[in-house]
């Protein structure tokens, strides 16, 4: 999902200039979302 988003964004002039920063931001967003999902799942799982 992140790779598809980056391919679309990097085609724009702003994406060409700020590509590495955008890549790190997308990576941080996806990582935080996965961690949040995993912790919520672990907290609500029945033992």
N, C-alpha and C positions, 0 to 999 in steps of 0.2 A: 504494500500500500504506500509506504513512504517513498519507494523508488519511483513509482508512477507519478506521485505528486512532484517529486524533484525534477523529473524529466519535463513535466509541463512548466514548472516555475523557471527552470534554467533556460528556457527558450526566450524569455523576456529579457530586455536590456538590464533591468534591475537584478534579475536572477544571475546574469553573467557577472555582474559586479559583486554582488553579495552572496554568491553561491555557497562558499564554505560556511558562512554564518547561518544561512538558511538551512543548510544540511545539518549542522549541529543542533539548531533549534528543533527541526523535525525529529531528529534522533532523540533528543531529550523529551519531547512531547510523547512520542511513541513508547519510550522506556517508562516514563512516569505513568502513562495510562496502563501499561501491562502490570507494573508493580501495584498500582491501586486496585486493579481487577483481581490480581492474585491474593492480595491481603484481604479484600472484602470477601472473596470466596472462602479463604481459610477461616476467617472469623465467623462465617455463618454456616460452615459445614458441621454436620452432626458428627459427634465423636463416636 
